[in-house]
Amino acid sequence: MEKPSLEINLPDTHEEGKLYVVDSLNNLNKLTVCPDESQHALADEEEHSDGIGENTAGSNIRNQHLFFVTSILTLIISLVLVSFVIFLIIQTRSKLDQISSKLISEKKNIEELKKMHNIILKHLNRSGIKE
């Protein structure tokens, strides 16, 4: 048996027209190649594949939503952690300022005590009392 040629000279059409023509040629090819019993099997396969495609699309949308929610949660947690670190830096700075001011005042006190010590020693040396 000779297979009929399915080559047809098609005029230039828009994309939708081209897709329609290709789809029509595929359907025609299925009719000439496949017997009637297998047509039902092919139709069933197409119906099942469409359902799988819809499930895949739904799964992709769910995955996108999950990714979006995860990204938002990650950003929120990062923001909280950064805020906490900034808070700790500010607290540490204030504590260091307090300690610095205490050290400066203690240094002044020590210098005053040294001056008083030197004055007492000079006074004791003048009075002639030595240890």
Distance bins in CASP14 RR format, pairs under 12 A and 6 or more apart:
PFRMAT RR
TARGET T0000
AUTHOR 0000-0000-0000
RMODE 2
METHOD distances of the structure
MODEL  1
1 32 0 0 0 0 0 1 0 0 0 0 0
1 33 0 0 0 0 0 1 0 0 0 0 0
2 32 0 0 0 0 0 1 0 0 0 0 0
3 29 0 0 0 0 1 0 0 0 0 0 0
3 32 1 0 0 1 0 0 0 0 0 0 0
3 33 0 0 0 0 1 0 0 0 0 0 0
4 25 0 0 0 0 0 1 0 0 0 0 0
4 28 0 0 0 0 1 0 0 0 0 0 0
4 29 0 0 0 0 1 0 0 0 0 0 0
4 31 0 0 0 0 0 1 0 0 0 0 0
4 32 1 0 0 1 0 0 0 0 0 0 0
4 33 0 0 0 0 0 1 0 0 0 0 0
5 25 0 0 0 0 0 1 0 0 0 0 0
5 28 0 0 0 0 0 1 0 0 0 0 0
5 29 0 0 0 0 0 1 0 0 0 0 0
5 32 0 0 0 0 0 1 0 0 0 0 0
6 21 0 0 0 0 0 1 0 0 0 0 0
6 22 0 0 0 0 0 1 0 0 0 0 0
6 24 0 0 0 0 0 1 0 0 0 0 0
6 25 1 0 1 0 0 0 0 0 0 0 0
6 26 0 0 0 0 1 0 0 0 0 0 0
6 27 0 0 0 0 0 1 0 0 0 0 0
6 28 1 0 0 1 0 0 0 0 0 0 0
6 29 1 0 0 1 0 0 0 0 0 0 0
6 30 0 0 0 0 0 1 0 0 0 0 0
6 31 0 0 0 0 0 1 0 0 0 0 0
6 32 0 0 0 0 1 0 0 0 0 0 0
6 33 0 0 0 0 0 1 0 0 0 0 0
7 25 0 0 0 0 1 0 0 0 0 0 0
7 29 0 0 0 0 0 1 0 0 0 0 0
8 21 0 0 0 0 1 0 0 0 0 0 0
8 22 0 0 0 0 0 1 0 0 0 0 0
8 24 0 0 0 0 0 1 0 0 0 0 0
8 25 1 0 0 1 0 0 0 0 0 0 0
8 28 0 0 0 0 0 1 0 0 0 0 0
9 21 0 0 0 0 0 1 0 0 0 0 0
10 17 0 0 0 0 1 0 0 0 0 0 0
10 18 1 0 0 1 0 0 0 0 0 0 0
10 19 0 0 0 0 0 1 0 0 0 0 0
10 20 0 0 0 0 0 1 0 0 0 0 0
10 21 1 0 1 0 0 0 0 0 0 0 0
10 22 0 0 0 0 1 0 0 0 0 0 0
10 24 0 0 0 0 0 1 0 0 0 0 0
10 25 0 0 0 0 1 0 0 0 0 0 0
11 17 0 0 0 0 0 1 0 0 0 0 0
11 18 0 0 0 0 0 1 0 0 0 0 0
11 21 0 0 0 0 0 1 0 0 0 0 0
12 18 0 0 0 0 1 0 0 0 0 0 0
12 21 0 0 0 0 0 1 0 0 0 0 0
13 19 0 0 0 0 1 0 0 0 0 0 0
13 20 0 0 0 0 1 0 0 0 0 0 0
13 21 1 0 0 1 0 0 0 0 0 0 0
13 22 0 0 0 0 0 1 0 0 0 0 0
14 20 0 0 0 0 1 0 0 0 0 0 0
14 21 0 0 0 0 0 1 0 0 0 0 0
15 21 0 0 0 0 0 1 0 0 0 0 0
15 22 0 0 0 0 0 1 0 0 0 0 0
16 22 0 0 0 0 0 1 0 0 0 0 0
16 23 0 0 0 0 0 1 0 0 0 0 0
17 23 0 0 0 0 1 0 0 0 0 0 0
17 24 0 0 0 0 1 0 0 0 0 0 0
17 25 0 0 0 0 0 1 0 0 0 0 0
18 24 0 0 0 0 0 1 0 0 0 0 0
18 25 0 0 0 0 0 1 0 0 0 0 0
19 25 0 0 0 0 0 1 0 0 0 0 0
19 26 0 0 0 0 0 1 0 0 0 0 0
20 26 0 0 0 0 0 1 0 0 0 0 0
20 27 0 0 0 0 0 1 0 0 0 0 0
21 27 0 0 0 0 0 1 0 0 0 0 0
21 28 0 0 0 0 0 1 0 0 0 0 0
22 28 0 0 0 0 0 1 0 0 0 0 0
22 29 0 0 0 0 0 1 0 0 0 0 0
23 29 0 0 0 0 0 1 0 0 0 0 0
23 30 0 0 0 0 0 1 0 0 0 0 0
23 46 0 0 0 0 0 1 0 0 0 0 0
24 30 0 0 0 0 0 1 0 0 0 0 0
24 31 0 0 0 0 0 1 0 0 0 0 0
25 31 0 0 0 0 0 1 0 0 0 0 0
25 32 0 0 0 0 0 1 0 0 0 0 0
26 32 0 0 0 0 0 1 0 0 0 0 0
26 33 0 0 0 0 0 1 0 0 0 0 0
26 34 0 0 0 0 0 1 0 0 0 0 0
26 42 0 0 0 0 0 1 0 0 0 0 0
26 46 0 0 0 0 0 1 0 0 0 0 0
27 33 0 0 0 0 0 1 0 0 0 0 0
27 34 0 0 0 0 0 1 0 0 0 0 0
27 39 0 0 0 0 1 0 0 0 0 0 0
27 42 0 0 0 0 0 1 0 0 0 0 0
27 43 0 0 0 0 0 1 0 0 0 0 0
27 46 0 0 0 0 0 1 0 0 0 0 0
28 34 0 0 0 0 0 1 0 0 0 0 0
29 42 0 0 0 0 0 1 0 0 0 0 0
30 36 0 0 0 0 0 1 0 0 0 0 0
30 38 0 0 0 0 1 0 0 0 0 0 0
30 39 1 0 0 1 0 0 0 0 0 0 0
30 40 0 0 0 0 0 1 0 0 0 0 0
30 41 0 0 0 0 0 1 0 0 0 0 0
30 42 1 0 0 1 0 0 0 0 0 0 0
30 43 0 0 0 0 1 0 0 0 0 0 0
30 45 0 0 0 0 0 1 0 0 0 0 0
30 46 0 0 0 0 0 1 0 0 0 0 0
31 38 0 0 0 0 0 1 0 0 0 0 0
31 39 1 0 0 1 0 0 0 0 0 0 0
31 42 0 0 0 0 0 1 0 0 0 0 0
31 43 0 0 0 0 0 1 0 0 0 0 0
32 39 0 0 0 0 0 1 0 0 0 0 0
33 39 0 0 0 0 0 1 0 0 0 0 0
33 42 0 0 0 0 0 1 0 0 0 0 0
34 40 0 0 0 0 1 0 0 0 0 0 0
34 41 0 0 0 0 1 0 0 0 0 0 0
34 42 1 0 0 1 0 0 0 0 0 0 0
34 43 0 0 0 0 0 1 0 0 0 0 0
34 45 0 0 0 0 0 1 0 0 0 0 0
35 41 0 0 0 0 0 1 0 0 0 0 0
35 42 0 0 0 0 0 1 0 0 0 0 0
36 42 0 0 0 0 0 1 0 0 0 0 0
36 43 0 0 0 0 0 1 0 0 0 0 0
37 43 0 0 0 0 0 1 0 0 0 0 0
37 44 0 0 0 0 0 1 0 0 0 0 0
38 44 0 0 0 0 0 1 0 0 0 0 0
38 45 0 0 0 0 0 1 0 0 0 0 0
39 45 0 0 0 0 0 1 0 0 0 0 0
39 46 0 0 0 0 0 1 0 0 0 0 0
40 46 0 0 0 0 0 1 0 0 0 0 0
40 47 0 0 0 0 0 1 0 0 0 0 0
41 47 0 0 0 0 0 1 0 0 0 0 0
41 48 0 0 0 0 0 1 0 0 0 0 0
42 48 0 0 0 0 0 1 0 0 0 0 0
42 49 0 0 0 0 0 1 0 0 0 0 0
43 49 0 0 0 0 0 1 0 0 0 0 0
43 50 0 0 0 0 0 1 0 0 0 0 0
44 50 0 0 0 0 0 1 0 0 0 0 0
44 51 0 0 0 0 0 1 0 0 0 0 0
45 51 0 0 0 0 0 1 0 0 0 0 0
45 52 0 0 0 0 0 1 0 0 0 0 0
46 52 0 0 0 0 0 1 0 0 0 0 0
46 53 0 0 0 0 0 1 0 0 0 0 0
47 53 0 0 0 0 0 1 0 0 0 0 0
47 54 0 0 0 0 0 1 0 0 0 0 0
48 54 0 0 0 0 0 1 0 0 0 0 0
48 55 0 0 0 0 0 1 0 0 0 0 0
49 55 0 0 0 0 0 1 0 0 0 0 0
49 56 0 0 0 0 0 1 0 0 0 0 0
50 56 0 0 0 0 0 1 0 0 0 0 0
50 57 0 0 0 0 0 1 0 0 0 0 0
51 57 0 0 0 0 1 0 0 0 0 0 0
51 58 0 0 0 0 0 1 0 0 0 0 0
51 59 0 0 0 0 0 1 0 0 0 0 0
52 58 0 0 0 0 0 1 0 0 0 0 0
52 59 0 0 0 0 0 1 0 0 0 0 0
53 59 0 0 0 0 1 0 0 0 0 0 0
53 60 0 0 0 0 1 0 0 0 0 0 0
53 61 0 0 0 0 0 1 0 0 0 0 0
54 60 0 0 0 0 0 1 0 0 0 0 0
54 61 0 0 0 0 0 1 0 0 0 0 0
55 61 0 0 0 0 0 1 0 0 0 0 0
55 62 0 0 0 0 0 1 0 0 0 0 0
56 62 0 0 0 0 0 1 0 0 0 0 0
56 63 0 0 0 0 0 1 0 0 0 0 0
57 63 0 0 0 0 0 1 0 0 0 0 0
57 64 0 0 0 0 0 1 0 0 0 0 0
58 64 0 0 0 0 1 0 0 0 0 0 0
58 65 0 0 0 0 1 0 0 0 0 0 0
58 66 0 0 0 0 0 1 0 0 0 0 0
59 65 0 0 0 0 0 1 0 0 0 0 0
59 66 0 0 0 0 0 1 0 0 0 0 0
60 66 0 0 0 0 0 1 0 0 0 0 0
60 67 0 0 0 0 0 1 0 0 0 0 0
61 67 0 0 0 0 0 1 0 0 0 0 0
61 68 0 0 0 0 0 1 0 0 0 0 0
62 68 0 0 0 0 0 1 0 0 0 0 0
62 69 0 0 0 0 0 1 0 0 0 0 0
63 69 0 0 0 0 0 1 0 0 0 0 0
63 70 0 0 0 0 0 1 0 0 0 0 0
64 70 0 0 0 0 0 1 0 0 0 0 0
64 71 0 0 0 0 0 1 0 0 0 0 0
65 71 0 0 0 0 0 1 0 0 0 0 0
65 72 0 0 0 0 0 1 0 0 0 0 0
66 72 0 0 0 0 0 1 0 0 0 0 0
66 73 0 0 0 0 0 1 0 0 0 0 0
67 73 0 0 0 0 0 1 0 0 0 0 0
67 74 0 0 0 0 0 1 0 0 0 0 0
68 74 0 0 0 0 0 1 0 0 0 0 0
68 75 0 0 0 0 0 1 0 0 0 0 0
69 75 0 0 0 0 0 1 0 0 0 0 0
69 76 0 0 0 0 0 1 0 0 0 0 0
70 76 0 0 0 0 0 1 0 0 0 0 0
70 77 0 0 0 0 0 1 0 0 0 0 0
71 77 0 0 0 0 0 1 0 0 0 0 0
71 78 0 0 0 0 0 1 0 0 0 0 0
72 78 0 0 0 0 0 1 0 0 0 0 0
72 79 0 0 0 0 0 1 0 0 0 0 0
73 79 0 0 0 0 0 1 0 0 0 0 0
73 80 0 0 0 0 0 1 0 0 0 0 0
74 80 0 0 0 0 0 1 0 0 0 0 0
74 81 0 0 0 0 0 1 0 0 0 0 0
75 81 0 0 0 0 0 1 0 0 0 0 0
75 82 0 0 0 0 0 1 0 0 0 0 0
76 82 0 0 0 0 0 1 0 0 0 0 0
76 83 0 0 0 0 0 1 0 0 0 0 0
77 83 0 0 0 0 0 1 0 0 0 0 0
77 84 0 0 0 0 0 1 0 0 0 0 0
78 84 0 0 0 0 0 1 0 0 0 0 0
78 85 0 0 0 0 0 1 0 0 0 0 0
79 85 0 0 0 0 0 1 0 0 0 0 0
79 86 0 0 0 0 0 1 0 0 0 0 0
80 86 0 0 0 0 0 1 0 0 0 0 0
80 87 0 0 0 0 0 1 0 0 0 0 0
81 87 0 0 0 0 0 1 0 0 0 0 0
81 88 0 0 0 0 0 1 0 0 0 0 0
82 88 0 0 0 0 0 1 0 0 0 0 0
82 89 0 0 0 0 0 1 0 0 0 0 0
83 89 0 0 0 0 0 1 0 0 0 0 0
83 90 0 0 0 0 0 1 0 0 0 0 0
84 90 0 0 0 0 0 1 0 0 0 0 0
84 91 0 0 0 0 0 1 0 0 0 0 0
85 91 0 0 0 0 0 1 0 0 0 0 0
85 92 0 0 0 0 0 1 0 0 0 0 0
86 92 0 0 0 0 0 1 0 0 0 0 0
86 93 0 0 0 0 0 1 0 0 0 0 0
87 93 0 0 0 0 0 1 0 0 0 0 0
87 94 0 0 0 0 0 1 0 0 0 0 0
88 94 0 0 0 0 0 1 0 0 0 0 0
88 95 0 0 0 0 0 1 0 0 0 0 0
89 95 0 0 0 0 0 1 0 0 0 0 0
89 96 0 0 0 0 0 1 0 0 0 0 0
90 96 0 0 0 0 0 1 0 0 0 0 0
90 97 0 0 0 0 0 1 0 0 0 0 0
91 97 0 0 0 0 0 1 0 0 0 0 0
91 98 0 0 0 0 0 1 0 0 0 0 0
92 98 0 0 0 0 0 1 0 0 0 0 0
92 99 0 0 0 0 0 1 0 0 0 0 0
93 99 0 0 0 0 0 1 0 0 0 0 0
93 100 0 0 0 0 0 1 0 0 0 0 0
94 100 0 0 0 0 0 1 0 0 0 0 0
94 101 0 0 0 0 0 1 0 0 0 0 0
95 101 0 0 0 0 0 1 0 0 0 0 0
95 102 0 0 0 0 0 1 0 0 0 0 0
96 102 0 0 0 0 0 1 0 0 0 0 0
96 103 0 0 0 0 0 1 0 0 0 0 0
97 103 0 0 0 0 0 1 0 0 0 0 0
97 104 0 0 0 0 0 1 0 0 0 0 0
98 104 0 0 0 0 0 1 0 0 0 0 0
98 105 0 0 0 0 0 1 0 0 0 0 0
99 105 0 0 0 0 0 1 0 0 0 0 0
99 106 0 0 0 0 0 1 0 0 0 0 0
100 106 0 0 0 0 0 1 0 0 0 0 0
100 107 0 0 0 0 0 1 0 0 0 0 0
101 107 0 0 0 0 0 1 0 0 0 0 0
101 108 0 0 0 0 0 1 0 0 0 0 0
102 108 0 0 0 0 0 1 0 0 0 0 0
102 109 0 0 0 0 0 1 0 0 0 0 0
103 109 0 0 0 0 0 1 0 0 0 0 0
103 110 0 0 0 0 0 1 0 0 0 0 0
104 110 0 0 0 0 0 1 0 0 0 0 0
104 111 0 0 0 0 0 1 0 0 0 0 0
105 111 0 0 0 0 0 1 0 0 0 0 0
105 112 0 0 0 0 0 1 0 0 0 0 0
106 112 0 0 0 0 0 1 0 0 0 0 0
106 113 0 0 0 0 0 1 0 0 0 0 0
107 113 0 0 0 0 0 1 0 0 0 0 0
107 114 0 0 0 0 0 1 0 0 0 0 0
108 114 0 0 0 0 0 1 0 0 0 0 0
108 115 0 0 0 0 0 1 0 0 0 0 0
109 115 0 0 0 0 0 1 0 0 0 0 0
109 116 0 0 0 0 0 1 0 0 0 0 0
110 116 0 0 0 0 0 1 0 0 0 0 0
110 117 0 0 0 0 0 1 0 0 0 0 0
111 117 0 0 0 0 0 1 0 0 0 0 0
111 118 0 0 0 0 0 1 0 0 0 0 0
112 118 0 0 0 0 0 1 0 0 0 0 0
112 119 0 0 0 0 0 1 0 0 0 0 0
113 119 0 0 0 0 0 1 0 0 0 0 0
113 120 0 0 0 0 0 1 0 0 0 0 0
114 120 0 0 0 0 0 1 0 0 0 0 0
114 121 0 0 0 0 0 1 0 0 0 0 0
115 121 0 0 0 0 0 1 0 0 0 0 0
115 122 0 0 0 0 0 1 0 0 0 0 0
116 122 0 0 0 0 0 1 0 0 0 0 0
116 123 0 0 0 0 0 1 0 0 0 0 0
117 123 0 0 0 0 0 1 0 0 0 0 0
117 124 0 0 0 0 0 1 0 0 0 0 0
118 124 0 0 0 0 0 1 0 0 0 0 0
118 125 0 0 0 0 0 1 0 0 0 0 0
119 125 0 0 0 0 0 1 0 0 0 0 0
119 126 0 0 0 0 0 1 0 0 0 0 0
120 126 0 0 0 0 0 1 0 0 0 0 0
120 127 0 0 0 0 0 1 0 0 0 0 0
120 129 0 0 0 0 0 1 0 0 0 0 0
121 127 0 0 0 0 0 1 0 0 0 0 0
121 128 0 0 0 0 0 1 0 0 0 0 0
121 129 0 0 0 0 0 1 0 0 0 0 0
121 130 0 0 0 0 0 1 0 0 0 0 0
121 131 0 0 0 0 0 1 0 0 0 0 0
122 128 0 0 0 0 0 1 0 0 0 0 0
123 129 0 0 0 0 1 0 0 0 0 0 0
124 130 1 0 0 1 0 0 0 0 0 0 0
124 131 0 0 0 0 1 0 0 0 0 0 0
125 131 0 0 0 0 0 1 0 0 0 0 0
END
